Amino acid sequence: MNILFKNIKQRAEIISSIRRFFLNLNVLEVETPSISNYRTTEVHLSSFKTHLVSEIEKKYHCKKKKKMWLITSPEYHMKRMISEGSGAIYQICHSFRNGEIGNYHNPEFTILEWYRPKYNMFDLIEEVIFFLKKILHCKFVETISYRNIYLNVVGIDPLLVSKKDLIEKSKNLGIQDDVIFSNINLENKTEINNNHLLELIFSLAIEPVLGLKNPIIVYHYPASQSQNSTINSDDSRLANRFEVFFKGLELGNGCEELTDFDRQKEIFENHNLSRKKIGLSVYSIDKFFVNSLKKTNFLYSGIAIGVDRLVMILTNSKNINNVLTFPIKNS
């Protein structure tokens, strides 16, 4: 059998096993739109734009068309469902991110998201461990704090280190100035802060060695890197956010979700300020999602996992193109 079709067959079996996993837990499968009235305001995500043309506009050849956007994830629509009382839900769907292409990225990709009302971060981590054991057929999943993985791998405390020491550590790790600046979308180098450097060192020096034998979950990221999650009640420097890695590859990103209307609105406004500062277009805030937070008076947690990457691991594929029937290059 052709290797691609062998992988596609295994992909179908993996997705079926994911659905069985949630069926056994009585988590409801849902469907949300692929086209949205709003696009993400995040600086590092680029949405595909389309236009809605009405019958009147077509008849009279009007030039005014309504802008709409392909979703970068089903997150906001699913969170709106949570706010309305849907209970535990999950979804497997296609999402779209412009400009993301490479060994691990395709502009159109498959994502799994699930949300659990009344779950805190550690409750969801326990379920994610159960999921990984079932789907990846692994016996052990490691958990470690962001602070400890930083101390273990590069020998610095990310919560206490100075910008000067981070720059020095970057050089010691072989990360040159031009690499630092090319990976950070800023107008000038003086704007580089600890977060930029911490994320870069994590991506280039820590992530490649994570979960080489077993999946690993890294939790309690710095609050400054986790805008959409709640803040740890014992240490305000930490957020209730975690990521999942296996064989040096990021598989998922989860957290105890932010439900504060004012804080979420402020985050979106800050996104637009950052966009304007570097010459990017400013976008309308998703009022449907933000307003739904007024109804969310309970704790809940959620996670997004890249299905294509799961399939890559289970088929021993090194390139995402090997697990997609029609990757962007021949779609």
N, C-alpha and C positions, 0 to 999 in steps of 0.2 A: 504493500500500500504506500502511495505517495506520502512523504513525511508530513506535508502540510495537512493532508486529509486525516492522517493519523492523529495529529495534534487537535484538529477541529473536532474529531470524534471524542477525544478525551475532554476537550473543552465543554462539550455538551453534557458529558457525564458529570463533570465538576459542577456545572451550574445546576444540574438536577439535584446533586447532593447538597448544594447550598439551600435549595428550596425545601428539601426534605428536613434539613436541620431546623429551619424556622417553622415549618409545619409542625414538627414534633414539640416545639416550644410554644405553639399557639400564638405566634407572632404574625400579624396580618400583612400579606403582600399588597402593596398599593401601586398605583400608577399616577404620575404627575406630568405636567406638560414639558415638552422639549423646547417649546418656543415661549418666551416670556415677555411681558411688557417692560421689564427692567433687566438691566445687565448688572453684573457685579461691579462694585466701585473699587475693588482691590487693585492696587498698583501692579502687582505681578501676574495678574490674570487678564487675558485678552479675549473678549467674546466675539463670536461671529455675528455679523449684523444681517438682518433681512428686512423686508418691507411687507406690510399688510396692505393689500389693495382691495378696496370694496368694489361692488358691482357698479356703483354710481361713478366712481373714479375711472373705471375701465370704459364705461359708456361715453363719458365726456372727456376722456383723455386728460384727466387732471394730473398735474405733476406732484401734488401733495400726497405723500404716502406716509403711513404710520411706521416709524421704526420699531422693530422688535428684535429679540436676541435669542440665539440658541443658548441653552443653559450650560454653565460650566460645571454644575452639579445640581441634583434635585434638592439640595439642602433647604432652601428657604420655603419651597412649597411643602416639603415634608414637615418642617417645623410649624407651618401654619396649620397643618392637620393635627399635630400634637396639641397645639393651643386650643383647637376646637373639641378636644377630647377623644381623639381617635384611639388612644391606647398605644400599645407597642406595635410598631410598624417597621417594615423593611421594603426595599426596592432594589431591583437590578435593572439598570437602564443605561442607554448611551448618553454621554455628555460630550461637550465640545469646547476645546480650548485652542485658540488660534496661536500659532507660533511655537507650539510644543511638539517637537518632532525629534526623534533620536532612537537609540537602542531600547529605551524604556518608555518612550512617549509616542503617541499617535494623536493627531488633532481630534479625531473621533475615537472615543474609548468607552469601555464598559466599567461602570462603577456600582458597587454595592454599598448602600447606606442603611443603617438601622438605628432606631431611637427607642429608648426605654424610659417611660415615665417612672418617677420615684426611684430611679437608680442614681447613686452617686458615681464618681469616677471609678472607684475600686470595685463597685458592684459590676459595672460594665466591663472592666478589665477581666474579672473572673469569667464573664460570659465569652469574652474574646478568646481567652485561653482555651475554653471548652470548644469554641468554634475552630481554632487553629489545630487542636488535637484531632478533631473529627475530619476536617477538610484536608489538612496537610499530612495527616496520619503520623503525627509526631507524638512522642511520649512525654516530652518535657518542654515547657516554655519558661524562659527566664524573665524576671522583672527586676528593674534597677532604676534608681532615680537619675534624672539628667545630671544632677550635681556629681553623683558618684561615678557615672560613666565618663564624665569629663576628667575627673581626678584619676581614674584608672587608666585611661588611654593616653591623655596628653599631660597629665600631672599638674593641672591648674584648677582652681576653684572658680567656676563661672559666675558665682554670685558675689565674689569679692575681688576678682582680678581687675587691674587697671587697664585703661586703653593702651597705655605705653607697653605694658607687659604682654597684652594680646598681640600687638604689632610685632613685638620681639619673638613671641612664640610662633606666629605665622611664618616669620622668616626662618626660624629654626626648623620648622616643618617643611621648608622648601617652597612656601607660598610667596611668590614674588609680588612686588607692589602693583605691577601691571595686571596680574591675575586678580588681586584684591579689588582693584578699581573696576575691571571689566565685568566682574560678577555682581557689582552693586550699582543700581541705576540712580546715580546722584550727579549733580552738576559739578561738584568739585570734591577733592579728597578731604578737605577740612570737615565735611559733613559726616564722614564715616564715624559711627559710634560703636560702642561695645556690642550691641546687638548684631550689627552687620558682620563684625569680626567673629563673634561667637557662632553665628549661623554658617559662615564660610568655613571655619575650622571644623565644625561638626560635619558639614557636607563633604569636605575633601579629606579629612584625616580620621574622623570617627566612624561615620556611616559605612564606609567600605569594609570595616572589620566587625560590624555588628551582626550577630546571629549566624555566624559561619557554620556552626554545628546544629543549633536549635534556634527557633524563633525567639526574639527578645522584645520585651515591651519596656520602653523608656518613658517614665512618667515624671510629673512635676517639672515641666518646662518653666523657664523664667516667665513671670507675668508679663514682662515687656514684649515677649514673643507670642503671646496667646490672647489676642484681643477678644475672641468670641467665646471664651470660657470663664467660669467662675474663678475667683481668687481663693487660694488656700486660707482657711480660717486661722491656722496656726502660724503661718509665715506669709506675709503679704507680698514677699518677693517671688512667690511661687504660684503658678496657675494649676488648676485641676485639669491638665491636658496631658495626653500621652500619644506616642507613636509606636507602630509595630514594624519590626525589621526582620528580614530573614535572608541569609546569604548575601549580606551587604546591600540589600535592596529595601527601600521603604515600601511597605505594603499598605499601611493605613494610618489614619490620623483621627483621634477621638478625644472627647472631653466631656466634662460636666458643663452643660450649655448655659450661656449667659441668657438671662430672661429679663434683664433690666431695660425697660423701654428707653429711658434717658441716656443710659450708657451706650446702648447699641446705636442710637441715633447719632451720638457724639462720635462714635467710631467711624460710621459712614461719612460723616462730615469731615473728619480728619483724613480719611482716604482721599476725598476730593481735594483737600488742601495739598496733600502730597502729590497728587496727580497734576494739579495746576503748577506746582513748584517746578516740576521737571518737564513741563510743556505738553502734558497729556490732556485729553479732553476730560471735562467734568461731567458726571452723569447723575441723573435723578436717583434719589434714594428710593428703594423699594418700599413704598408706603404700605402695601398689603402686608408684607412681612413685619415691618416695624410695628404697625398698629396691632398685629396679632399678639404681640408681647404683652399688651395691656390685659389680655385674658389669661396669660400664663402665670399663675400664682403657685406653681408647684415645681419641684426639682425634676430634672430629667437629663439624661446623658445620651450621646450619640457617637457614631463612628462612620467614616467612609473608608472603604477598602477597594483597591484597584483589582478588578477581576482579571484583567489581562495579565497582570503581574503574578497573581496566584497561579494562573495557567502556565506562565513561563516557568515558574519554579517546579511545578508538578510534571512538566514535559521536558525539563532540563534544557530549555531554550534560552539562548543568550540575546535574542533580538525579538522585540515585540511583533515584528512583521511575520515571525514564524508561527504565531498563534492567532493571527487575524486572517479571515478569509480574503478580505480585500483591504490591505493597508493603503494609506493615502497615496503612495507612489503608483498604485495601479487600480485605484478605485474608480 
